[in-house]
Amino acid sequence: MPVTDTSLTAGSTVAGDEAAAGNVRTDRGAQNDSTVRYRAAVICASDRCFQGVRKDESIPIIAEILSGQGYEITASAVLPDEYEALRAAMMSIADENSADLIITTGGTGLAPRDITPEATVAVIDRAVPGIPEAMRAESMKITPHGMLSRGIAGIRKRTLIINLPGSPKAARENLACVLPALDHALLVLTGGTQDCAAAEANISKKRL
């Protein structure tokens, strides 16, 4: 039986009834740290991981990559492949402004209980189709199965939500594909700039 963690700290994982209800606890203690670029939450959608049958490997990989890029991991949770649990968790994080970025992993395939995209559609205000398009294009360079991913991306209020595959390898590859664009996306979303041309010019200067 899953155990509920009632004092989630950055990088910890919630599982159990509380997480399934969408009550994902967060740690905002490091928000004012000048070294933190943006705040991120990571959600694993997997019946088997939630039940303890299989150990989740995707959250640690995603958290390590984001932390290495200066992101603060404010929350993480392992949830079952259930529409309401996933929808409630994403809404809670976005509406409470607990994270600038929500990464989900798992539930993006063709199996009957793969419903992460549907739960995400119910949450977002606006879609960002270019992100999953880029991930699928990159995945198809490796395997034709990449076209079978149904992951989406979108915005709820000021939070960007991205669906990654459940495979640790695919999650790593997909995140690496879109990571270069995330800084600019989150800068705009969090009110850092609305001048996209100026921001792109600045990026170009850094490349020279």
Buried (B, 14 or more C-beta within 10 A) or exposed (E): EBEBBEEBBBBBBBBBEBBBBBBBBBBBEBEEEEEEBBBBBBBBBBBBBBEEEEEBBBBBBBBEBBBEBEBBBBBBBBBBBBBBBBBBBBBBBBEEBBBBBBBBBBBBBEEEBBBBBBBBEBBBEEBBEEBBEBBBEBBBEEEEEBEBBBBBBBBBEBBBBBBBBBBBEBBBBBBEBBEEBBBBBBBBBBEEEEEEEEBEEEEEEEEE
